[in-house]
């Protein structure tokens, strides 16, 4: 199964991303430069989304601001917090670029501020397709680190998730439907969070599956709920792909 191979690959490499951030923060400047260079496509994408236009990295002041903001996010990132590095760095880049534009607009109207959130005419096919460059690998590894912390709080390890993932497409589809039901129902989700397991009694009244079936796929369903309720965009796309 593709998803089993994906999880297995992550298991072998899961520490590489956080290890890089730790080493950079300890003063490995060579690694810092390599890390930032590897993330340039991500920085370009983030800055371009903010200003709603493609950028020329050779002459763009906004891109320079984005580079500095990304470097800042490395220094300020706290891996103990409940947010991913990608989300954190995007926010730092956005804040710094908008601050720069606001300052620039005191002298000239360079970019209409009302256009910052309107990306309907933007070249998203190129900039938003993270699978088109190697940044996807970094994002995937980092999201899995976050996912592992989340499932650990429910008493589940990555190994257990790999071994318990349903092999049949119909079973996976049913499990994801249940996950969506929990994620979208506030009462069920609160019980899920409080009990750190599936709300079996409530689910049996809403879905046509036995408790035995629910229990057999419990770990997978829990992981899917946690992904759906997160900002893990790569893994959310992975869930959509499972349903195809």
N, C-alpha and C positions, 0 to 999 in steps of 0.2 A: 504494500500500500504506500502511495506517495506520502501521505501524512506521517506514517510511521518512520519512513526514511528521513523526512524532514526533521522530526523530533530527535531521531538518533544522531543525525548530523549535528544538531544543536548541542546535544549532550556532550559531544566530543570537543566542541568549540566554545561552550557557553561562557567561559571565564575570560576569553580573549578581549572582549570589548571593555569590560570593567577594569581588567588588568592594564590596558592601554591608558585609560583615564587616570588610574592611580599612579602609574609611572610618570605620566606627563606632569601631574600635580606635584610629584616629588622632585621635578627638575630636569627630566630628560628632554632637553630642547630639540634634539634630533628627531626623537619620536613625535614630539609636538608638531614639528613642521611636516612630517610625513602624514600624521593624522589629519591635520588641517588641509593639506593638499588632497588627500583622499576624499575629504568631505566637500571639496569645492562645488561639485554638482549640486549637492544639497543646499549649500549656501546660495548659489545662483538661483535655484528654484525658490527658496524662501524669500530672497530679496525681490525677485521678479514678481512674485505673487503680491507683495506689499505695494509695489509701485505700478502694478498692472501693465507692465511692458517688459519685453526682453531687454537684457542689459549687455553692454559691451564691457567685459571685465578689464579691458586695458585702460579704459577712460572713466569708468563709472565710480563716482564717489560713494554711491550707495553700496556698491559691492565691497569697497574698502571698509566701509562701516560694518558691513555684514561679517567680513573676516575678523575684524577686531571684536565684534560681539560674540562670534563663535568661540574665539579664544577666551573671552571673558566667561562664557558659559562653562567652559572646561574647568576654570578656576573656581567658579562658584557652585558647581553642581554638587549636591549632597545625595549620595546613593542610598542613604537611609530614608529619605523622604519618599512619599507615595506618588512620585511622578517619574516619567521616563526622561532620559537625557534628550531624546529627540524633541519631546514636547517643551522641555525647559529651554533648550537652545533656540527653538523657533520663537518662543516668547521673548527671549533676550534680543535676538536679531530684530524682531518686529519693533520692540520698544526703542532700540537704539536708532534704527532707520527712520522711524516716525519722528523721533526727537530731532534728528538731523534735518528732516524735511520741514518740520515746523520752524526750526531756526532759519532755514534757507528762505522760507516764505515771508519772512519779515522784509526781505529785500526784493523778492520776485516770486510770482506765482508759478512755480516750476511744475507742480503736479496738483490737479484738482483733488482736494482732500476727500471729497464725496465719492471719488472713484476707488478708494482703497479697498472697499469691500465688494466691489462689483467686478467679478472676473469672468463675466459671461462671454466677453470678446477676446479673452486671453488665449494664448497658444498653449492650452492645457495639455494637449496630446503629447507634446514634447516635454514640457516641464513637470507634468504630474505623473508620468509613467515611470515610477521608481524602478521598475524592472528593467528599464533601458540602460541602467548604469550600475556600477558596483556599490553605490551607496545602499542599494537594496539589501545587500548582504549585511552591512553594518546595522541597518535598521532592524532587520530580522533578528539578528543575534541579541541586540539590545532589548527588543520587545520580549524575547524569550526569557531573558534575565528577569525582567519585571514580572512576566507570567509565572515563573518559577516561585518567586517570592509570594505571589498571590495564592497559588495552589498550596504552597507549604503551610499557609495559615489555616487551610482546611484539612491539614493532615495528609496531603497528597504529594508524592514526589514525582519528578519527571519520569523516572523509570516506571512507576505505577501507571502514569498517564499513557505512556507508550504501550505498555502491555494490555491496558484495558480499552484502548480505542477500538470501537466497533469496526469490523472488517467489511460488512455489507452496506451498500449505498443506502438502501431503504432504512436500515437501522440508524445510520448516521443522520439521515434526514429527519427521522422521528425524534432523535435525541436533540437535534438543533431546534426543532419546533418547540420542544419542551423547554429548552434553554431560553428561547425567545419569550415564551409564556411567563417564565419566572422573571426575566429581565424587565419585561414591560408591565408586569403587575406589581404595584408597589407593596401590597400586603404580602404576596408570595416572596418578593425579594427581601423584605425586612425579616421574615421568618428564616429565609435562606441564610442571611448574614448572621442572625442571632444564634441559630442552631449550628451553624457551620456544616450544614448538610442539606440534602433536598427535603422540602416539606412534603413528605410522602403522603400523609393523610389528605392534605388539600389537593395534591396532584391526582390522586386516585379518583377524586370526584370530578376532575376536569379533563382527564385524558384516558383513553381506552387502552391502558397498559397495566400489567400486574406489578405489584411491588417488587417481585422477583426480577422482572425485566428492568425496572427502574434502578434497583440495587446493582444489578450486573453492569449497568452503564453509568453508574453514579459519578465516577471520577471524571469521565468524559463530559457529562452534562455540566458538572460544576465548573470545569475549565472553560466550557463554551459560555456559560453565564458570565464568568469573570471577564472574558474577552469582550463580550457584548456590552458590558457596563464600563468598559475602559476606553482609553484613547489610543489603543493599539491598532492603528489603521491597517498595518500590513497583515496582522492576524485576522482582523475583521474581513479583509478581502479573501483570506484563506478560507474562512467559514463560508463565504459566498461561493467560492470555487468548489467546496465540498458538495454543494447542493446541485451542481451542474451535471 
